[in-house]
Amino acid sequence: MFIQTESTPNPATLKFLPGQTVLDLGTADFPNADAAAKSPLARRIFATGGVTGVFFGADFVTVTKADGIEWDHVKPAILGAIMEHYQSGAATIEGETTGGGHKEHTGEDGDIVRQIKELLDTRVRPAVAQDGGDITFHGFDRGVVYLHMQGACAGCPSSTLTLKMGIENLLRHYIPEVLEVRPVAA
């Protein structure tokens, strides 16, 4: 098994491409070791030490390292953990998987929210996945769109620029009711 790695715009995050399907549907975010209880793969990666976050996409695993830790020290162990997992035949996530989607929205702005989600799914999320992350809809209130950033996007130095200059401009161009975009924590 050959696992490729790619850098991301976030220097604390590295994207691992195992050459196999990681998740059949959606994404999964593990912002800490406690959140990884249902994932044998995420547990193995956290067990290597120095890891502060794990994120799964369709064909990639994004790992965020702790401050003060060098990639040269943790990357070999992470590669080994991913390889061990795939050789074990264990599931990536045990039980039902429900994560990785947009939050439901109820209210009078249903048509606007549908348009926001469609633009996120067709224009934003594929581009962000290339960088090892994901952005999902969290809410819409009085012209403000709230988005949740995951994987390489969470804590990335360029995430504010991506939100304001990229996503906000895109949404405002197509949906006049959108005035601003703000990040939210899970």
Disulfide bonds with the S-S distance in Angstrom:
none
